[in-house]
Amino acid sequence: MNNSRHGEIIQVEIMEPISLTVESAVQRFDVPTDMLAAVLAGSRPITQELVRD
C-alpha cells in the first residue's frame, strides 16, 4: 500500500468520523504538525516515531 493511501485511510476512516482536525490531532497525539500533514498528504510514510504508545 502506498503512502498516499495510508494518509487517505487515516483521514477518512479515523479523523473525519470524529471531526478531528490536523491541529487537534497534533495536540491530542503529541506529534509534529509537519509530520502528520506529510503523512496525510502521502509524502511521508507512517513511521515508529508517529505510531508510539
Residue, then its C-alpha position, 0 to 999 in steps of 0.5 A: m500500500n502506498n503512502s498516499r493511501h495510508g494518509e487517505i485511510i487515516q483521514v477518512e476512516i479515523m479523523e473525519p468520523i470524529s471531526l478531528t482536525v490536523e491541529s487537534a490531532v497534533q495536540r491530542f497525539d503529541v506529534p509534529t504538525d509537519m509530520l502528520a500533514a506529510v503523512l496525510a498528504g502521502s509524502r511521508p510514510i507512517t513511521q515508529e516515531l508517529v505510531r508510539d504508545 
